[in-house]
Amino acid sequence: MANPPRRPVNPMDAAEALFKPAKKKVEQAVERPALPNSKELVSLKIDSDVLAFFQEDGPGWQDRINDILRAAMKSRL
């Protein structure tokens, strides 16, 4: 059985020999407790007329929606 040549004959084999296969680093996701009073980015579908109502008064419409939802949440208690 003949020994393989010291250098690969095919340039692609030579290039591939220079790179080691990537090792995937698998880490467990660290679940962190939510910070108090922190905001979370969500996607929410609401009717266009409801959105227009809150946007009528200009900037801060997201906070106004949040305030209304918080009031509704507290009224159920």
All heavy atoms as a GROMACS GRO file, in nm:
protein
  605
    1MET      N    1   0.085  -0.117   0.000
    1MET     CA    2   0.000   0.000   0.000
    1MET      C    3   0.090   0.124   0.000
    1MET      O    4   0.179   0.139   0.083
    1MET     CB    5  -0.090  -0.003   0.123
    1MET     CG    6  -0.181   0.112   0.135
    1MET     SD    7  -0.286   0.073   0.275
    1MET     CE    8  -0.395   0.203   0.268
    2ALA      N    9   0.066   0.213  -0.092
    2ALA     CA   10   0.150   0.332  -0.107
    2ALA      C   11   0.110   0.438  -0.007
    2ALA      O   12  -0.008   0.452   0.027
    2ALA     CB   13   0.137   0.385  -0.250
    3ASN      N   14   0.205   0.513   0.041
    3ASN     CA   15   0.177   0.624   0.132
    3ASN      C   16   0.116   0.740   0.053
    3ASN      O   17   0.158   0.767  -0.060
    3ASN     CB   18   0.305   0.672   0.198
    3ASN     CG   19   0.359   0.571   0.298
    3ASN    OD1   20   0.283   0.492   0.353
    3ASN    ND2   21   0.489   0.573   0.321
    4PRO      N   22   0.022   0.809   0.113
    4PRO     CA   23  -0.035   0.925   0.043
    4PRO      C   24   0.071   1.034   0.031
    4PRO      O   25   0.164   1.042   0.112
    4PRO     CB   26  -0.151   0.969   0.131
    4PRO     CG   27  -0.124   0.911   0.264
    4PRO     CD   28  -0.040   0.787   0.242
    5PRO      N   29   0.062   1.119  -0.070
    5PRO     CA   30   0.160   1.225  -0.086
    5PRO      C   31   0.158   1.319   0.034
    5PRO      O   32   0.054   1.337   0.099
    5PRO     CB   33   0.118   1.297  -0.215
    5PRO     CG   34  -0.023   1.257  -0.238
    5PRO     CD   35  -0.044   1.125  -0.172
    6ARG      N   36   0.272   1.377   0.065
    6ARG     CA   37   0.280   1.469   0.179
    6ARG      C   38   0.190   1.590   0.158
    6ARG      O   39   0.132   1.642   0.252
    6ARG     CB   40   0.424   1.517   0.196
    6ARG     CG   41   0.495   1.443   0.304
    6ARG     CD   42   0.635   1.488   0.322
    6ARG     NE   43   0.642   1.628   0.365
    6ARG     CZ   44   0.754   1.690   0.394
    6ARG    NH1   45   0.868   1.628   0.380
    6ARG    NH2   46   0.754   1.813   0.433
    7ARG      N   47   0.184   1.636   0.038
    7ARG     CA   48   0.099   1.751   0.008
    7ARG      C   49  -0.018   1.704  -0.077
    7ARG      O   50   0.000   1.627  -0.170
    7ARG     CB   51   0.178   1.856  -0.069
    7ARG     CG   52   0.286   1.917   0.011
    7ARG     CD   53   0.352   2.027  -0.067
    7ARG     NE   54   0.459   2.084   0.010
    7ARG     CZ   55   0.531   2.186  -0.028
    7ARG    NH1   56   0.507   2.241  -0.145
    7ARG    NH2   57   0.625   2.233   0.048
    8PRO      N   58  -0.137   1.754  -0.047
    8PRO     CA   59  -0.250   1.716  -0.131
    8PRO      C   60  -0.232   1.767  -0.273
    8PRO      O   61  -0.179   1.876  -0.295
    8PRO     CB   62  -0.370   1.786  -0.064
    8PRO     CG   63  -0.324   1.821   0.073
    8PRO     CD   64  -0.176   1.836   0.065
    9VAL      N   65  -0.273   1.687  -0.367
    9VAL     CA   66  -0.261   1.723  -0.508
    9VAL      C   67  -0.370   1.823  -0.546
    9VAL      O   68  -0.346   1.917  -0.621
    9VAL     CB   69  -0.270   1.596  -0.596
    9VAL    CG1   70  -0.262   1.632  -0.743
    9VAL    CG2   71  -0.161   1.498  -0.557
   10ASN      N   72  -0.487   1.804  -0.492
   10ASN     CA   73  -0.601   1.890  -0.522
   10ASN      C   74  -0.593   2.018  -0.437
   10ASN      O   75  -0.586   2.010  -0.314
   10ASN     CB   76  -0.729   1.812  -0.492
   10ASN     CG   77  -0.855   1.888  -0.524
   10ASN    OD1   78  -0.854   2.010  -0.541
   10ASN    ND2   79  -0.965   1.816  -0.530
   11PRO      N   80  -0.596   2.137  -0.497
   11PRO     CA   81  -0.590   2.262  -0.418
   11PRO      C   82  -0.706   2.275  -0.318
   11PRO      O   83  -0.689   2.332  -0.211
   11PRO     CB   84  -0.597   2.372  -0.523
   11PRO     CG   85  -0.571   2.308  -0.654
   11PRO     CD   86  -0.600   2.163  -0.639
   12MET      N   87  -0.822   2.224  -0.354
   12MET     CA   88  -0.937   2.231  -0.262
   12MET      C   89  -0.910   2.147  -0.138
   12MET      O   90  -0.939   2.190  -0.026
   12MET     CB   91  -1.064   2.182  -0.331
   12MET     CG   92  -1.187   2.189  -0.243
   12MET     SD   93  -1.228   2.358  -0.201
   12MET     CE   94  -1.375   2.376  -0.293
   13ASP      N   95  -0.851   2.031  -0.155
   13ASP     CA   96  -0.815   1.947  -0.040
   13ASP      C   97  -0.711   2.017   0.046
   13ASP      O   98  -0.714   2.010   0.169
   13ASP     CB   99  -0.762   1.811  -0.086
   13ASP     CG  100  -0.870   1.725  -0.149
   13ASP    OD1  101  -0.989   1.753  -0.124
   13ASP    OD2  102  -0.834   1.630  -0.223
   14ALA      N  103  -0.618   2.087  -0.018
   14ALA     CA  104  -0.515   2.160   0.055
   14ALA      C  105  -0.578   2.270   0.140
   14ALA      O  106  -0.542   2.291   0.255
   14ALA     CB  107  -0.413   2.219  -0.041
   15ALA      N  108  -0.674   2.342   0.081
   15ALA     CA  109  -0.742   2.450   0.153
   15ALA      C  110  -0.824   2.394   0.268
   15ALA      O  111  -0.823   2.449   0.379
   15ALA     CB  112  -0.830   2.530   0.058
   16GLU      N  113  -0.894   2.286   0.245
   16GLU     CA  114  -0.977   2.226   0.349
   16GLU      C  115  -0.892   2.172   0.464
   16GLU      O  116  -0.933   2.173   0.579
   16GLU     CB  117  -1.063   2.113   0.291
   16GLU     CG  118  -1.173   2.159   0.200
   16GLU     CD  119  -1.281   2.237   0.273
   16GLU    OE1  120  -1.307   2.210   0.392
   16GLU    OE2  121  -1.339   2.326   0.210
   17ALA      N  122  -0.772   2.127   0.433
   17ALA     CA  123  -0.684   2.072   0.536
   17ALA      C  124  -0.638   2.180   0.633
   17ALA      O  125  -0.600   2.150   0.746
   17ALA     CB  126  -0.564   2.004   0.471
   18LEU      N  127  -0.642   2.307   0.591
   18LEU     CA  128  -0.598   2.416   0.677
   18LEU      C  129  -0.701   2.450   0.786
   18LEU      O  130  -0.666   2.510   0.886
   18LEU     CB  131  -0.571   2.542   0.593
   18LEU     CG  132  -0.455   2.531   0.495
   18LEU    CD1  133  -0.448   2.656   0.409
   18LEU    CD2  134  -0.324   2.511   0.570
   19PHE      N  135  -0.824   2.414   0.762
   19PHE     CA  136  -0.930   2.450   0.856
   19PHE      C  137  -0.973   2.330   0.938
   19PHE      O  138  -0.995   2.221   0.885
   19PHE     CB  139  -1.050   2.506   0.781
   19PHE     CG  140  -1.021   2.636   0.713
   19PHE    CD1  141  -0.982   2.639   0.581
   19PHE    CD2  142  -1.029   2.755   0.783
   19PHE    CE1  143  -0.954   2.760   0.519
   19PHE    CE2  144  -1.001   2.876   0.722
   19PHE     CZ  145  -0.964   2.878   0.589
   20LYS      N  146  -0.986   2.351   1.066
   20LYS     CA  147  -1.037   2.246   1.153
   20LYS      C  148  -1.188   2.257   1.155
   20LYS      O  149  -1.243   2.367   1.146
   20LYS     CB  150  -0.983   2.263   1.295
   20LYS     CG  151  -0.834   2.244   1.306
   20LYS     CD  152  -0.789   2.264   1.447
   20LYS     CE  153  -0.638   2.249   1.457
   20LYS     NZ  154  -0.591   2.279   1.592
   21PRO      N  155  -1.258   2.147   1.170
   21PRO     CA  156  -1.403   2.156   1.180
   21PRO      C  157  -1.442   2.239   1.301
   21PRO      O  158  -1.380   2.229   1.407
   21PRO     CB  159  -1.450   2.012   1.195
   21PRO     CG  160  -1.331   1.926   1.178
   21PRO     CD  161  -1.209   2.011   1.178
   22ALA      N  162  -1.541   2.323   1.283
   22ALA     CA  163  -1.587   2.409   1.392
   22ALA      C  164  -1.654   2.324   1.499
   22ALA      O  165  -1.732   2.234   1.469
   22ALA     CB  166  -1.684   2.513   1.340
   23LYS      N  167  -1.619   2.351   1.623
   23LYS     CA  168  -1.684   2.282   1.733
   23LYS      C  169  -1.796   2.371   1.783
   23LYS      O  170  -1.774   2.488   1.815
   23LYS     CB  171  -1.585   2.256   1.847
   23LYS     CG  172  -1.477   2.158   1.810
   23LYS     CD  173  -1.382   2.134   1.925
   23LYS     CE  174  -1.272   2.038   1.884
   23LYS     NZ  175  -1.175   2.019   1.993
   24LYS      N  176  -1.914   2.315   1.785
   24LYS     CA  177  -2.027   2.393   1.831
   24LYS      C  178  -2.027   2.398   1.982
   24LYS      O  179  -2.022   2.296   2.049
   24LYS     CB  180  -2.158   2.334   1.780
   24LYS     CG  181  -2.174   2.348   1.631
   24LYS     CD  182  -2.311   2.304   1.587
   24LYS     CE  183  -2.324   2.323   1.437
   24LYS     NZ  184  -2.456   2.289   1.389
   25LYS      N  185  -2.032   2.519   2.033
   25LYS     CA  186  -2.033   2.539   2.177
   25LYS      C  187  -2.180   2.549   2.219
   25LYS      O  188  -2.249   2.644   2.185
   25LYS     CB  189  -1.957   2.666   2.213
   25LYS     CG  190  -1.938   2.685   2.360
   25LYS     CD  191  -1.851   2.808   2.387
   25LYS     CE  192  -1.828   2.824   2.534
   25LYS     NZ  193  -1.748   2.944   2.561
   26VAL      N  194  -2.224   2.448   2.291
   26VAL     CA  195  -2.362   2.445   2.334
   26VAL      C  196  -2.368   2.486   2.481
   26VAL      O  197  -2.310   2.421   2.567
   26VAL     CB  198  -2.423   2.304   2.317
   26VAL    CG1  199  -2.565   2.301   2.365
   26VAL    CG2  200  -2.412   2.260   2.171
   27GLU      N  201  -2.434   2.596   2.504
   27GLU     CA  202  -2.450   2.643   2.641
   27GLU      C  203  -2.599   2.643   2.676
   27GLU      O  204  -2.683   2.672   2.592
   27GLU     CB  205  -2.395   2.785   2.656
   27GLU     CG  206  -2.245   2.793   2.641
   27GLU     CD  207  -2.194   2.934   2.665
   27GLU    OE1  208  -2.268   3.015   2.722
   27GLU    OE2  209  -2.080   2.961   2.625
   28GLN      N  210  -2.625   2.612   2.798
   28GLN     CA  211  -2.763   2.617   2.845
   28GLN      C  212  -2.805   2.763   2.857
   28GLN      O  213  -2.728   2.847   2.903
   28GLN     CB  214  -2.776   2.548   2.981
   28GLN     CG  215  -2.750   2.400   2.978
   28GLN     CD  216  -2.857   2.325   2.902
   28GLN    OE1  217  -2.971   2.369   2.891
   28GLN    NE2  218  -2.820   2.212   2.847
   29ALA      N  219  -2.926   2.792   2.815
   29ALA     CA  220  -2.978   2.927   2.829
   29ALA      C  221  -2.997   2.958   2.977
   29ALA      O  222  -3.050   2.878   3.052
   29ALA     CB  223  -3.109   2.941   2.754
   30VAL      N  224  -2.951   3.073   3.015
   30VAL     CA  225  -2.964   3.115   3.154
   30VAL      C  226  -3.092   3.196   3.166
   30VAL      O  227  -3.107   3.299   3.101
   30VAL     CB  228  -2.843   3.201   3.198
   30VAL    CG1  229  -2.861   3.250   3.341
   30VAL    CG2  230  -2.715   3.121   3.185
   31GLU      N  231  -3.182   3.146   3.244
   31GLU     CA  232  -3.307   3.218   3.264
   31GLU      C  233  -3.289   3.317   3.378
   31GLU      O  234  -3.259   3.280   3.490
   31GLU     CB  235  -3.422   3.123   3.295
   31GLU     CG  236  -3.555   3.193   3.296
   31GLU     CD  237  -3.670   3.102   3.265
   31GLU    OE1  238  -3.647   2.999   3.200
   31GLU    OE2  239  -3.781   3.135   3.304
   32ARG      N  240  -3.302   3.442   3.343
   32ARG     CA  241  -3.284   3.547   3.442
   32ARG      C  242  -3.420   3.599   3.485
   32ARG      O  243  -3.510   3.611   3.403
   32ARG     CB  244  -3.202   3.660   3.382
   32ARG     CG  245  -3.062   3.614   3.344
   32ARG     CD  246  -2.979   3.730   3.291
   32ARG     NE  247  -2.844   3.686   3.266
   32ARG     CZ  248  -2.795   3.661   3.146
   32ARG    NH1  249  -2.869   3.678   3.040
   32ARG    NH2  250  -2.670   3.622   3.132
   33PRO      N  251  -3.434   3.633   3.611
   33PRO     CA  252  -3.561   3.689   3.656
   33PRO      C  253  -3.584   3.826   3.592
   33PRO      O  254  -3.489   3.900   3.566
   33PRO     CB  255  -3.544   3.702   3.807
   33PRO     CG  256  -3.398   3.702   3.831
   33PRO     CD  257  -3.336   3.623   3.719
   34ALA      N  258  -3.708   3.856   3.565
   34ALA     CA  259  -3.742   3.985   3.504
   34ALA      C  260  -3.715   4.097   3.602
   34ALA      O  261  -3.739   4.084   3.722
   34ALA     CB  262  -3.888   3.986   3.462
   35LEU      N  263  -3.662   4.204   3.550
   35LEU     CA  264  -3.638   4.320   3.633
   35LEU      C  265  -3.772   4.388   3.663
   35LEU      O  266  -3.859   4.394   3.577
   35LEU     CB  267  -3.546   4.419   3.562
   35LEU     CG  268  -3.406   4.369   3.531
   35LEU    CD1  269  -3.331   4.472   3.448
   35LEU    CD2  270  -3.331   4.341   3.659
   36PRO      N  271  -3.789   4.442   3.783
   36PRO     CA  272  -3.913   4.510   3.812
   36PRO      C  273  -3.928   4.634   3.723
   36PRO      O  274  -3.831   4.703   3.694
   36PRO     CB  275  -3.901   4.549   3.960
   36PRO     CG  276  -3.759   4.529   3.995
   36PRO     CD  277  -3.697   4.440   3.894
   37ASN      N  278  -4.047   4.657   3.679
   37ASN     CA  279  -4.081   4.772   3.594
   37ASN      C  280  -4.006   4.773   3.461
   37ASN      O  281  -3.983   4.877   3.404
   37ASN     CB  282  -4.056   4.904   3.668
   37ASN     CG  283  -4.140   4.916   3.792
   37ASN    OD1  284  -4.253   4.870   3.795
   37ASN    ND2  285  -4.084   4.973   3.896
   38SER      N  286  -3.968   4.656   3.411
   38SER     CA  287  -3.902   4.652   3.281
   38SER      C  288  -4.007   4.633   3.172
   38SER      O  289  -4.118   4.584   3.197
   38SER     CB  290  -3.800   4.538   3.276
   38SER     OG  291  -3.865   4.414   3.285
   39LYS      N  292  -3.973   4.676   3.054
   39LYS     CA  293  -4.064   4.664   2.939
   39LYS      C  294  -4.018   4.547   2.854
   39LYS      O  295  -3.899   4.514   2.849
   39LYS     CB  296  -4.061   4.792   2.856
   39LYS     CG  297  -4.092   4.918   2.932
   39LYS     CD  298  -4.238   4.939   2.944
   39LYS     CE  299  -4.264   5.071   3.018
   39LYS     NZ  300  -4.397   5.115   3.007
   40GLU      N  301  -4.111   4.486   2.785
   40GLU     CA  302  -4.079   4.375   2.696
   40GLU      C  303  -4.135   4.404   2.559
   40GLU      O  304  -4.249   4.450   2.546
   40GLU     CB  305  -4.140   4.245   2.751
   40GLU     CG  306  -4.094   4.124   2.676
   40GLU     CD  307  -4.136   3.995   2.744
   40GLU    OE1  308  -4.161   3.996   2.864
   40GLU    OE2  309  -4.142   3.893   2.674
   41LEU      N  310  -4.055   4.383   2.457
   41LEU     CA  311  -4.096   4.407   2.320
   41LEU      C  312  -4.185   4.292   2.274
   41LEU      O  313  -4.146   4.176   2.280
   41LEU     CB  314  -3.974   4.418   2.229
   41LEU     CG  315  -4.001   4.444   2.082
   41LEU    CD1  316  -4.066   4.581   2.064
   41LEU    CD2  317  -3.871   4.439   2.005
   42VAL      N  318  -4.307   4.325   2.231
   42VAL     CA  319  -4.400   4.224   2.182
   42VAL      C  320  -4.464   4.274   2.053
   42VAL      O  321  -4.462   4.392   2.023
   42VAL     CB  322  -4.512   4.191   2.284
   42VAL    CG1  323  -4.457   4.131   2.410
   42VAL    CG2  324  -4.595   4.313   2.314
   43SER      N  325  -4.521   4.182   1.981
   43SER     CA  326  -4.598   4.216   1.862
   43SER      C  327  -4.744   4.190   1.896
   43SER      O  328  -4.778   4.083   1.945
   43SER     CB  329  -4.554   4.127   1.745
   43SER     OG  330  -4.634   4.154   1.632
   44LEU      N  331  -4.828   4.289   1.872
   44LEU     CA  332  -4.967   4.280   1.913
   44LEU      C  333  -5.055   4.328   1.800
   44LEU      O  334  -5.032   4.436   1.744
   44LEU     CB  335  -4.988   4.368   2.037
   44LEU     CG  336  -5.126   4.375   2.098
   44LEU    CD1  337  -5.164   4.241   2.159
   44LEU    CD2  338  -5.129   4.483   2.205
   45LYS      N  339  -5.153   4.250   1.763
   45LYS     CA  340  -5.247   4.292   1.659
   45LYS      C  341  -5.369   4.355   1.725
   45LYS      O  342  -5.435   4.292   1.806
   45LYS     CB  343  -5.289   4.173   1.573
   45LYS     CG  344  -5.179   4.121   1.484
   45LYS     CD  345  -5.233   4.014   1.392
   45LYS     CE  346  -5.125   3.970   1.297
   45LYS     NZ  347  -5.177   3.879   1.194
   46ILE      N  348  -5.393   4.480   1.689
   46ILE     CA  349  -5.513   4.548   1.738
   46ILE      C  350  -5.582   4.614   1.618
   46ILE      O  351  -5.519   4.637   1.514
   46ILE     CB  352  -5.480   4.653   1.846
   46ILE    CG1  353  -5.377   4.754   1.796
   46ILE    CG2  354  -5.428   4.588   1.971
   46ILE    CD1  355  -5.349   4.866   1.893
   47ASP      N  356  -5.709   4.643   1.634
   47ASP     CA  357  -5.784   4.705   1.525
   47ASP      C  358  -5.725   4.842   1.493
   47ASP      O  359  -5.677   4.914   1.581
   47ASP     CB  360  -5.931   4.722   1.564
   47ASP     CG  361  -6.002   4.587   1.582
   47ASP    OD1  362  -5.957   4.488   1.520
   47ASP    OD2  363  -6.100   4.582   1.656
   48SER      N  364  -5.731   4.878   1.364
   48SER     CA  365  -5.669   5.003   1.320
   48SER      C  366  -5.735   5.124   1.383
   48SER      O  367  -5.667   5.224   1.413
   48SER     CB  368  -5.671   5.014   1.168
   48SER     OG  369  -5.802   5.006   1.118
   49ASP      N  370  -5.867   5.120   1.409
   49ASP     CA  371  -5.932   5.236   1.471
   49ASP      C  372  -5.890   5.251   1.618
   49ASP      O  373  -5.878   5.363   1.668
   49ASP     CB  374  -6.084   5.228   1.459
   49ASP     CG  375  -6.144   5.102   1.519
   49ASP    OD1  376  -6.073   4.998   1.525
   49ASP    OD2  377  -6.262   5.106   1.560
   50VAL      N  378  -5.862   5.140   1.685
   50VAL     CA  379  -5.814   5.146   1.824
   50VAL      C  380  -5.675   5.208   1.825
   50VAL      O  381  -5.645   5.297   1.906
   50VAL     CB  382  -5.813   5.006   1.888
   50VAL    CG1  383  -5.746   5.008   2.024
   50VAL    CG2  384  -5.954   4.950   1.896
   51LEU      N  385  -5.590   5.166   1.734
   51LEU     CA  386  -5.455   5.222   1.723
   51LEU      C  387  -5.461   5.371   1.692
   51LEU      O  388  -5.391   5.451   1.755
   51LEU     CB  389  -5.375   5.148   1.616
   51LEU     CG  390  -5.234   5.196   1.593
   51LEU    CD1  391  -5.150   5.183   1.719
   51LEU    CD2  392  -5.171   5.120   1.478
   52ALA      N  393  -5.546   5.409   1.597
   52ALA     CA  394  -5.560   5.551   1.561
   52ALA      C  395  -5.605   5.634   1.680
   52ALA      O  396  -5.558   5.746   1.701
   52ALA     CB  397  -5.657   5.565   1.445
   53PHE      N  398  -5.694   5.578   1.763
   53PHE     CA  399  -5.743   5.650   1.882
   53PHE      C  400  -5.627   5.684   1.976
   53PHE      O  401  -5.615   5.795   2.024
   53PHE     CB  402  -5.849   5.565   1.954
   53PHE     CG  403  -5.891   5.622   2.086
   53PHE    CD1  404  -5.984   5.724   2.092
   53PHE    CD2  405  -5.837   5.574   2.204
   53PHE    CE1  406  -6.023   5.778   2.213
   53PHE    CE2  407  -5.876   5.626   2.327
   53PHE     CZ  408  -5.969   5.728   2.330
   54PHE      N  409  -5.542   5.586   2.002
   54PHE     CA  410  -5.432   5.609   2.094
   54PHE      C  411  -5.323   5.696   2.033
   54PHE      O  412  -5.255   5.771   2.103
   54PHE     CB  413  -5.374   5.476   2.143
   54PHE     CG  414  -5.460   5.409   2.247
   54PHE    CD1  415  -5.545   5.307   2.213
   54PHE    CD2  416  -5.455   5.451   2.378
   54PHE    CE1  417  -5.625   5.246   2.309
   54PHE    CE2  418  -5.533   5.391   2.475
   54PHE     CZ  419  -5.619   5.288   2.440
   55GLN      N  420  -5.306   5.691   1.901
   55GLN     CA  421  -5.203   5.770   1.835
   55GLN      C  422  -5.245   5.915   1.812
   55GLN      O  423  -5.161   5.998   1.782
   55GLN     CB  424  -5.163   5.705   1.703
   55GLN     CG  425  -5.084   5.577   1.722
   55GLN     CD  426  -5.046   5.512   1.591
   55GLN    OE1  427  -5.113   5.529   1.489
   55GLN    NE2  428  -4.937   5.436   1.592
   56GLU      N  429  -5.375   5.945   1.826
   56GLU     CA  430  -5.425   6.082   1.802
   56GLU      C  431  -5.352   6.186   1.887
   56GLU      O  432  -5.328   6.297   1.840
   56GLU     CB  433  -5.574   6.091   1.834
   56GLU     CG  434  -5.665   6.040   1.725
   56GLU     CD  435  -5.811   6.042   1.767
   56GLU    OE1  436  -5.842   6.078   1.883
   56GLU    OE2  437  -5.895   6.008   1.684
   57ASP      N  438  -5.320   6.152   2.009
   57ASP     CA  439  -5.257   6.249   2.099
   57ASP      C  440  -5.105   6.254   2.084
   57ASP      O  441  -5.038   6.320   2.164
   57ASP     CB  442  -5.295   6.217   2.245
   57ASP     CG  443  -5.443   6.236   2.270
   57ASP    OD1  444  -5.505   6.321   2.203
   57ASP    OD2  445  -5.498   6.165   2.356
   58GLY      N  446  -5.051   6.186   1.986
   58GLY     CA  447  -4.908   6.196   1.957
   58GLY      C  448  -4.824   6.096   2.034
   58GLY      O  449  -4.872   5.991   2.079
   59PRO      N  450  -4.694   6.131   2.050
   59PRO     CA  451  -4.601   6.039   2.116
   59PRO      C  452  -4.650   5.999   2.255
   59PRO      O  453  -4.717   6.075   2.323
   59PRO     CB  454  -4.472   6.120   2.125
   59PRO     CG  455  -4.483   6.223   2.016
   59PRO     CD  456  -4.629   6.254   2.005
   60GLY      N  457  -4.612   5.878   2.293
   60GLY     CA  458  -4.653   5.824   2.422
   60GLY      C  459  -4.775   5.733   2.411
   60GLY      O  460  -4.827   5.688   2.512
   61TRP      N  461  -4.817   5.706   2.288
   61TRP     CA  462  -4.937   5.624   2.270
   61TRP      C  463  -4.917   5.483   2.324
   61TRP      O  464  -5.010   5.422   2.375
   61TRP     CB  465  -4.982   5.623   2.124
   61TRP     CG  466  -4.882   5.568   2.027
   61TRP    CD1  467  -4.786   5.636   1.960
   61TRP    CD2  468  -4.869   5.432   1.985
   61TRP    NE1  469  -4.712   5.553   1.880
   61TRP    CE2  470  -4.762   5.425   1.894
   61TRP    CE3  471  -4.936   5.314   2.017
   61TRP    CZ2  472  -4.722   5.307   1.833
   61TRP    CZ3  473  -4.895   5.197   1.956
   61TRP    CH2  474  -4.791   5.195   1.866
   62GLN      N  475  -4.795   5.430   2.317
   62GLN     CA  476  -4.770   5.296   2.370
   62GLN      C  477  -4.784   5.295   2.523
   62GLN      O  478  -4.840   5.201   2.580
   62GLN     CB  479  -4.631   5.247   2.329
   62GLN     CG  480  -4.622   5.223   2.179
   62GLN     CD  481  -4.479   5.205   2.133
   62GLN    OE1  482  -4.390   5.275   2.180
   62GLN    NE2  483  -4.458   5.112   2.042
   63ASP      N  484  -4.737   5.402   2.587
   63ASP     CA  485  -4.752   5.413   2.732
   63ASP      C  486  -4.900   5.426   2.770
   63ASP      O  487  -4.943   5.370   2.871
   63ASP     CB  488  -4.675   5.533   2.786
   63ASP     CG  489  -4.524   5.515   2.774
   63ASP    OD1  490  -4.479   5.399   2.783
   63ASP    OD2  491  -4.454   5.616   2.756
   64ARG      N  492  -4.976   5.498   2.688
   64ARG     CA  493  -5.120   5.512   2.718
   64ARG      C  494  -5.192   5.377   2.706
   64ARG      O  495  -5.276   5.343   2.788
   64ARG     CB  496  -5.183   5.615   2.624
   64ARG     CG  497  -5.138   5.758   2.656
   64ARG     CD  498  -5.220   5.862   2.580
   64ARG     NE  499  -5.193   5.863   2.436
   64ARG     CZ  500  -5.090   5.927   2.379
   64ARG    NH1  501  -5.003   5.993   2.454
   64ARG    NH2  502  -5.076   5.925   2.249
   65ILE      N  503  -5.156   5.300   2.604
   65ILE     CA  504  -5.214   5.165   2.591
   65ILE      C  505  -5.176   5.081   2.712
   65ILE      O  506  -5.259   5.011   2.769
   65ILE     CB  507  -5.170   5.097   2.459
   65ILE    CG1  508  -5.233   5.168   2.340
   65ILE    CG2  509  -5.206   4.949   2.459
   65ILE    CD1  510  -5.185   5.117   2.205
   66ASN      N  511  -5.050   5.090   2.754
   66ASN     CA  512  -5.004   5.014   2.869
   66ASN      C  513  -5.081   5.054   2.995
   66ASN      O  514  -5.120   4.968   3.075
   66ASN     CB  515  -4.853   5.036   2.890
   66ASN     CG  516  -4.794   4.938   2.988
   66ASN    OD1  517  -4.790   4.819   2.963
   66ASN    ND2  518  -4.750   4.990   3.101
   67ASP      N  519  -5.104   5.185   3.013
   67ASP     CA  520  -5.178   5.233   3.130
   67ASP      C  521  -5.320   5.180   3.132
   67ASP      O  522  -5.371   5.138   3.237
   67ASP     CB  523  -5.179   5.386   3.134
   67ASP     CG  524  -5.041   5.446   3.156
   67ASP    OD1  525  -4.950   5.373   3.202
   67ASP    OD2  526  -5.024   5.566   3.125
   68ILE      N  527  -5.385   5.179   3.015
   68ILE     CA  528  -5.523   5.127   3.006
   68ILE      C  529  -5.525   4.977   3.037
   68ILE      O  530  -5.612   4.928   3.110
   68ILE     CB  531  -5.582   5.154   2.866
   68ILE    CG1  532  -5.595   5.304   2.841
   68ILE    CG2  533  -5.715   5.083   2.847
   68ILE    CD1  534  -5.696   5.376   2.927
   69LEU      N  535  -5.429   4.904   2.983
   69LEU     CA  536  -5.423   4.760   3.009
   69LEU      C  537  -5.394   4.732   3.157
   69LEU      O  538  -5.451   4.639   3.216
   69LEU     CB  539  -5.318   4.694   2.921
   69LEU     CG  540  -5.351   4.687   2.772
   69LEU    CD1  541  -5.231   4.637   2.693
   69LEU    CD2  542  -5.472   4.600   2.747
   70ARG      N  543  -5.307   4.813   3.218
   70ARG     CA  544  -5.277   4.795   3.361
   70ARG      C  545  -5.402   4.820   3.445
   70ARG      O  546  -5.431   4.747   3.539
   70ARG     CB  547  -5.164   4.887   3.405
   70ARG     CG  548  -5.127   4.866   3.553
   70ARG     CD  549  -5.002   4.939   3.590
   70ARG     NE  550  -4.885   4.899   3.510
   70ARG     CZ  551  -4.819   4.785   3.523
   70ARG    NH1  552  -4.858   4.696   3.612
   70ARG    NH2  553  -4.716   4.757   3.448
   71ALA      N  554  -5.478   4.926   3.411
   71ALA     CA  555  -5.602   4.958   3.485
   71ALA      C  556  -5.701   4.842   3.472
   71ALA      O  557  -5.767   4.805   3.569
   71ALA     CB  558  -5.661   5.087   3.433
   72ALA      N  559  -5.712   4.786   3.350
   72ALA     CA  560  -5.801   4.673   3.330
   72ALA      C  561  -5.755   4.552   3.410
   72ALA      O  562  -5.837   4.480   3.469
   72ALA     CB  563  -5.808   4.637   3.181
   73MET      N  564  -5.626   4.532   3.418
   73MET     CA  565  -5.569   4.420   3.494
   73MET      C  566  -5.600   4.435   3.642
   73MET      O  567  -5.642   4.341   3.709
   73MET     CB  568  -5.418   4.415   3.471
   73MET     CG  569  -5.347   4.303   3.540
   73MET     SD  570  -5.170   4.305   3.505
   73MET     CE  571  -5.117   4.443   3.603
   74LYS      N  572  -5.583   4.559   3.694
   74LYS     CA  573  -5.607   4.584   3.837
   74LYS      C  574  -5.755   4.577   3.871
   74LYS      O  575  -5.792   4.541   3.983
   74LYS     CB  576  -5.549   4.718   3.877
   74LYS     CG  577  -5.398   4.717   3.882
   74LYS     CD  578  -5.343   4.850   3.926
   74LYS     CE  579  -5.191   4.845   3.934
   74LYS     NZ  580  -5.133   4.973   3.976
   75SER      N  581  -5.841   4.612   3.776
   75SER     CA  582  -5.986   4.610   3.806
   75SER      C  583  -6.038   4.467   3.821
   75SER      O  584  -6.142   4.445   3.880
   75SER     CB  585  -6.062   4.683   3.696
   75SER     OG  586  -6.063   4.608   3.576
   76ARG      N  587  -5.965   4.370   3.768
   76ARG     CA  588  -6.006   4.230   3.781
   76ARG      C  589  -5.972   4.175   3.919
   76ARG      O  590  -6.020   4.068   3.956
   76ARG     CB  591  -5.937   4.144   3.676
   76ARG     CG  592  -5.994   4.167   3.537
   76ARG     CD  593  -5.950   4.064   3.440
   76ARG     NE  594  -5.997   3.932   3.482
   76ARG     CZ  595  -5.947   3.817   3.439
   76ARG    NH1  596  -5.848   3.818   3.355
   76ARG    NH2  597  -5.996   3.703   3.481
   77LEU      N  598  -5.885   4.242   3.992
   77LEU     CA  599  -5.844   4.192   4.125
   77LEU      C  600  -5.948   4.213   4.228
   77LEU      O  601  -6.034   4.260   4.256
   77LEU     CB  602  -5.714   4.257   4.170
   77LEU     CG  603  -5.594   4.225   4.081
   77LEU    CD1  604  -5.471   4.301   4.131
   77LEU    CD2  605  -5.563   4.077   4.083
   0.00000   0.00000   0.00000
